[in-house]
Amino acid sequence: MKITVIGLGKLGLPLAVQFASKNNSVVGLDIDIDRVSEINLGNSPIREEQDLDWKLKEVVDSNHLRAVTDPKYAISDANIIVITVPLITNKEGEADFSIIDSVTESIGSYITKGTLVCYETTVPIGTTRNRFGEKIHSLSKYIIGKDIFVVFSPERVLTGRIFSDLRKYPKIVGGLTENCTLKGIEFYQSVLDFDERSDLKIANGAWGMDSSEAAEFVKLAETTYRDVNIGLANQFAMHAQHFNIDIQKIINASNSQPYSHIHQPGISVGGHCIPVYPNLYLMSDNQASIVQEARSTNKNMPIYFVNSLLEKVNSLRGRKILVLGISYRPKVKEVAFSGAYDLKEILISLGALPYFQDPLYTEKEIFELGFDPGKLNNETELIIIHTAHEEYARIDFTKFPGLRYILDGRGILGRGIGVIKC
């Protein structure tokens, strides 16, 4: 079976390796020539993904995986095509389909009869059928559900633990027709292994949904629920500050109740999922006032926390402020939609001089990302903890006599979320 994976990023490459580990012939398609060359040498460009380095080398050495840049070669004789290229939104929540539309046009131009096409990129409800399916049919003239097959199957994994997450969580599959769904289930059952889970009502594996729309909804429901929960936690955190209450202790106590879970509040929510996918949900449900309010709350948390620091020092003009952490979450070298960018803009607008440090990045890399790099030293007066890197919890801040305040935006110092006087 020849499988083509389009997009060899943080999801696509591990997926390609997983499929290749099942002795399939896998072709990875990407536009980045340097990335393609490194992959063909067996070198992983994604350092933080557990087990990817040796798994990649193994399937490359066994000739089960090859990376290319030619879409016609990758698509024209593939039995299965899996799409993992990104769909992002801008600051206004508007989706940019340009990359995935271009991929879909290539598929429609080169696809052959009998091919199964699997979209894994998170999209608004109805997109797989009304945008991708129609485009492929109009270009190829093949009948979907008879000549070719199209499904949506959302990724449900986190960077750094993709291989274990692929085993842990059911693979959701929804097709444009019933035949499409059955083809998708058959494929994913053959290339993935699933852990036994007694907590599930049915056996772990590839789960078929009634339609592609239902599968799209699953992903958006999961991520939007988390965004709403985080928004509630952030409102709790802001209210707790009025009473000088440690919100972390409140959350720990509340989560001790069975079936209850409140997400961790914080200075920002970043990454490709939480700040992006609720906007995709809102594209088909613009009356979802709860979702809109949660998104607004979470988006404005950097401003709220900076204002809480401003209340202590009166003015930030001319002050050097060290921001600890630029990645959007611990142990992941990724700054997509990181709140560090918002923090930088807010601090500069107030006349402050922000400097940034992150254990995952060199000073050169921090500079290339658009931040001024800095270090914690005796002259440091104000600190904002943006990312909950475990290294920061081990710092003895009492050794820095010039330090006046720490804005702990993650509560990692054990004294709650908010401003700490040193």
C-alpha positions in Angstrom: 0.0 0.0 0.0 1.4 3.4 -1.0 0.5 6.1 1.4 1.2 9.8 0.8 1.4 12.2 3.7 1.2 15.9 2.7 2.9 18.2 5.1 5.8 16.9 7.1 5.4 19.2 10.1 5.0 18.3 13.8 2.1 16.1 13.1 2.7 14.9 9.5 6.2 13.6 10.0 5.4 11.4 13.0 2.3 10.1 11.1 4.4 9.2 8.1 6.8 7.4 10.3 4.0 5.5 12.0 2.5 4.4 8.7 5.9 3.4 7.4 6.6 1.3 10.5 3.8 -1.0 9.4 5.8 -1.9 6.3 3.9 0.4 4.0 5.5 2.4 1.2 5.2 6.0 2.4 5.9 9.2 0.5 6.1 12.4 2.5 5.4 15.6 0.5 6.6 19.0 1.6 7.6 22.3 0.0 10.7 22.8 2.2 13.6 21.4 0.3 16.0 21.5 3.3 13.5 19.6 5.5 13.0 17.0 2.7 16.8 16.5 2.4 17.2 16.1 6.2 14.4 13.6 6.4 15.8 11.5 3.6 19.1 11.4 5.5 17.2 10.0 8.5 17.6 13.2 10.5 14.6 14.4 12.5 13.9 18.2 12.3 11.6 17.9 15.3 13.8 17.5 18.3 11.2 17.5 21.0 9.1 14.6 19.6 9.8 11.5 21.8 11.1 8.5 19.8 10.9 10.3 16.5 14.6 10.4 15.9 15.3 6.6 16.0 11.9 5.7 14.5 12.6 8.0 11.5 16.0 6.6 10.9 14.7 3.1 11.0 12.0 3.6 8.3 14.3 5.6 6.1 17.1 3.0 6.3 14.5 0.3 5.4 13.3 2.3 2.4 9.7 2.5 3.8 9.7 6.3 3.9 10.9 8.9 1.4 10.3 12.6 1.3 9.8 14.5 -1.9 8.7 18.0 -3.1 6.9 16.9 -6.3 3.1 16.8 -5.8 2.4 14.9 -9.1 4.8 12.1 -8.1 3.5 11.9 -4.5 -0.2 11.9 -5.5 -0.6 10.2 -8.9 -0.3 6.6 -7.8 -1.1 6.8 -4.1 -3.6 4.4 -2.6 -4.1 6.7 0.5 -3.5 10.4 0.8 -3.3 12.0 4.3 -3.3 15.8 4.6 -1.8 17.6 7.6 -1.0 21.0 6.3 -1.9 24.0 8.5 -5.1 26.1 8.6 -4.5 29.2 10.6 -6.6 32.2 11.6 -5.4 35.8 11.9 -6.0 38.1 14.9 -9.5 38.8 13.7 -10.3 35.0 13.7 -10.5 34.8 9.9 -9.3 31.5 8.5 -6.6 31.3 5.8 -7.4 28.4 3.5 -4.7 29.2 0.9 -2.3 26.3 1.7 -4.9 23.6 2.1 -6.8 24.8 -1.0 -3.7 24.5 -3.0 -3.1 21.0 -1.8 -6.7 20.1 -2.6 -6.3 21.4 -6.1 -3.2 19.2 -6.6 -5.1 16.2 -5.3 -8.0 16.9 -7.7 -5.5 17.2 -10.6 -3.5 14.0 -10.0 -5.7 11.6 -8.0 -6.3 8.2 -9.5 -9.4 5.9 -9.2 -9.8 4.1 -5.9 -7.8 6.5 -3.8 -8.8 7.3 -0.2 -8.2 11.0 0.8 -8.0 11.7 4.6 -8.1 15.3 5.9 -6.6 15.6 9.4 -6.3 19.4 9.5 -8.9 21.0 11.8 -11.5 22.9 9.8 -14.9 24.6 10.2 -17.9 22.2 10.2 -18.9 21.4 6.6 -15.5 22.2 5.0 -14.5 18.7 4.0 -17.7 18.2 2.1 -18.5 21.6 0.7 -15.0 22.9 0.0 -12.6 20.0 -0.4 -14.9 17.3 -1.7 -16.5 19.5 -4.3 -13.1 20.8 -5.5 -11.7 17.3 -5.9 -14.8 16.1 -7.7 -14.9 19.1 -10.1 -11.2 18.6 -11.0 -11.0 14.8 -11.2 -14.6 14.1 -12.3 -14.5 11.0 -10.1 -17.7 10.2 -8.0 -16.9 10.4 -4.3 -18.0 7.2 -2.5 -17.8 5.1 -5.7 -14.6 6.0 -7.6 -12.7 7.8 -4.8 -13.2 8.2 -1.1 -12.9 11.3 1.2 -13.0 11.4 5.0 -12.2 13.8 7.8 -10.2 12.3 10.7 -9.1 14.9 13.3 -5.7 14.8 14.9 -6.0 14.3 18.7 -2.4 14.4 19.8 0.0 16.7 21.5 3.5 17.6 20.3 6.1 15.6 22.2 3.9 12.6 22.8 2.4 11.9 19.4 3.2 8.2 19.2 1.7 7.4 22.7 -1.3 9.6 22.0 -2.0 7.8 18.7 -2.3 4.6 20.7 -4.2 6.1 23.6 -7.1 7.9 21.9 -9.8 6.6 19.5 -9.3 7.6 15.9 -12.4 9.5 14.8 -13.4 9.0 11.1 -16.3 10.6 9.2 -16.8 10.2 5.5 -18.7 12.1 2.8 -20.5 8.8 2.3 -20.9 5.6 4.2 -18.5 3.8 1.9 -16.0 6.6 2.5 -16.3 6.1 6.3 -15.8 2.3 6.0 -12.7 2.8 3.8 -11.3 5.3 6.4 -11.9 2.9 9.3 -10.2 0.1 7.5 -7.2 2.2 6.7 -6.6 3.6 10.2 -7.2 0.2 11.8 -4.4 -1.2 9.7 -1.8 1.5 10.4 -2.4 2.3 14.1 -2.1 0.3 17.3 -4.5 1.1 20.1 -4.1 0.6 23.8 -6.8 -1.3 25.7 -8.9 1.1 27.7 -11.5 -0.2 30.2 -12.8 3.3 30.7 -14.3 3.4 27.1 -17.8 2.2 26.4 -16.6 0.5 23.2 -13.3 -0.9 22.3 -10.5 1.6 21.5 -9.8 1.9 17.8 -11.0 3.7 14.7 -14.5 5.0 15.5 -16.8 5.8 12.6 -19.1 8.9 12.7 -22.2 9.5 10.7 -20.6 12.1 8.5 -17.6 14.2 7.9 -19.5 17.1 9.6 -19.8 15.0 12.8 -16.1 14.2 12.8 -15.3 17.9 12.3 -17.6 18.7 15.2 -15.8 16.3 17.5 -12.5 18.2 17.2 -14.0 21.6 17.5 -16.1 20.5 20.5 -13.1 19.2 22.3 -10.9 22.3 21.8 -13.7 24.8 22.2 -14.8 23.2 25.5 -11.3 23.6 26.8 -11.2 27.2 25.8 -14.5 27.9 27.6 -13.2 26.0 30.6 -10.0 28.1 30.6 -12.0 31.3 30.2 -14.0 30.4 33.3 -10.8 29.5 35.2 -9.4 32.9 34.2 -12.4 34.7 35.4 -12.1 32.8 38.7 -8.5 33.8 38.9 -9.3 37.5 38.4 -12.1 37.4 41.0 -9.9 35.5 43.5 -7.3 38.4 43.4 -9.9 40.8 44.8 -10.1 38.6 47.9 -6.4 37.8 48.1 -7.2 34.1 47.5 -4.8 31.6 46.0 -6.8 30.4 43.0 -4.6 27.3 42.6 -5.8 26.0 46.0 -9.4 26.6 44.9 -8.9 24.7 41.7 -7.2 21.8 43.4 -10.0 21.5 45.9 -12.7 21.8 43.2 -11.0 19.2 41.0 -11.0 16.7 43.9 -14.8 16.2 43.3 -15.4 13.3 40.9 -16.3 14.2 37.3 -15.2 17.8 38.0 -12.2 19.4 36.2 -11.3 23.1 36.0 -8.4 23.9 33.6 -5.4 25.9 34.8 -5.8 29.6 34.4 -2.9 31.7 33.1 -1.4 34.7 31.5 -2.2 33.5 28.0 -3.4 30.6 25.9 -1.3 29.8 22.8 -0.6 27.1 20.2 -2.4 26.0 17.1 -5.4 24.6 19.0 -6.9 26.5 21.9 -6.8 30.1 20.5 -7.5 29.1 16.9 -10.2 26.4 16.8 -12.9 28.2 18.7 -12.8 30.8 15.9 -13.4 27.9 13.4 -16.3 26.8 15.4 -17.8 30.3 15.5 -17.7 30.4 11.7 -20.7 28.0 11.7 -22.2 29.2 14.9 -21.9 32.9 15.4 -24.6 32.9 18.1 -22.4 31.0 20.5 -22.1 33.8 23.1 -20.4 31.6 25.7 -17.7 30.7 23.3 -17.3 34.3 22.2 -17.0 35.5 25.8 -14.4 32.8 26.7 -12.3 33.7 23.7 -12.4 37.4 24.6 -11.5 36.6 28.2 -8.6 34.4 27.3 -7.3 36.8 24.6 -7.3 39.7 27.1 -5.5 37.9 29.9 -2.0 39.4 29.1 -3.5 42.9 29.4 -5.1 42.1 32.7 -1.9 40.7 34.2 0.2 43.6 33.0 -2.3 46.0 34.5 -2.1 44.1 37.8 1.7 44.7 37.7 1.2 48.3 36.8 -0.9 48.8 39.9 2.1 47.9 42.0 4.8 50.1 40.3 2.6 53.0 39.0 4.6 53.2 35.7 6.5 50.9 33.4 8.0 53.6 31.3 11.7 53.1 30.9 11.7 49.9 33.1 13.5 46.8 32.0 11.2 43.8 32.4 12.5 40.2 31.9 9.8 37.8 30.5 10.6 34.2 31.2 9.4 31.9 28.5 8.3 32.5 24.9 7.1 29.0 23.9 3.3 28.6 24.2 3.6 25.6 26.6 6.4 23.9 28.6 8.8 21.5 26.8 7.5 22.4 23.4 9.7 24.5 21.1 6.8 26.3 19.4 5.7 30.0 19.5 2.6 29.8 17.3 0.1 32.2 18.8 2.2 32.5 21.9 1.1 35.2 24.4 4.7 36.4 24.5 4.0 38.4 21.3 1.0 40.1 23.0 3.1 40.7 26.1 5.8 42.4 24.0 3.4 44.7 22.3 1.6 45.6 25.5 4.8 46.3 27.4 6.3 48.4 24.6 3.1 50.4 24.4 3.5 51.3 28.0 7.0 52.5 27.5 8.7 49.4 29.1 11.8 47.7 27.8 10.9 44.0 27.6 13.6 41.3 27.4 13.0 37.6 26.9 14.5 34.3 27.9 13.5 30.7 27.2 15.5 27.5 28.0 14.4 25.9 24.7 15.8 28.7 22.6 19.3 30.2 22.1 19.7 34.0 22.3 20.1 34.1 18.5 16.9 32.2 18.0 15.0 34.5 20.4 16.3 37.5 18.5 15.3 36.0 15.1 11.8 35.5 16.5 11.5 39.2 17.1 12.4 39.4 20.8 15.3 41.1 22.6 17.1 38.4 24.5 18.0 38.9 28.2 19.2 37.1 31.3 18.3 37.1 35.0 20.9 39.0 36.9 21.4 41.3 39.9 20.0 44.3 38.0 16.7 42.6 37.1 13.9 44.5 38.8 10.7 43.1 37.3 9.9 39.6 36.0 6.9 38.2 34.2 6.7 34.4 34.1 4.9 33.6 30.8 5.7 29.9 30.3 5.6 27.2 33.0 9.0 25.8 32.3 10.0 23.6 35.2 13.4 25.3 35.2 11.8 28.5 36.5 10.3 26.8 39.5 13.8 25.8 40.6 15.2 29.4 40.5 16.0 30.9 43.9 14.9 34.4 43.3 16.0 35.6 46.7 19.6 35.6 45.3 18.8 38.6 43.1 18.7 41.7 45.4 17.4 44.1 42.8 14.3 42.1 42.2 11.1 43.9 43.3 8.2 42.1 41.8 7.5 38.8 40.0 4.3 38.5 37.9 3.8 34.7 38.1 1.3 34.2 35.2 1.3 30.4 35.7 1.4 29.9 39.4 4.5 27.8 39.3 6.2 29.4 42.3 3.5 28.0 44.7 2.2 31.4 45.7 -0.7 31.6 43.4 -1.2 33.4 40.1 -0.5 37.1 40.2 2.0 39.7 41.4 4.5 38.6 44.1 6.4 41.2 46.1 10.1 40.2 46.6 
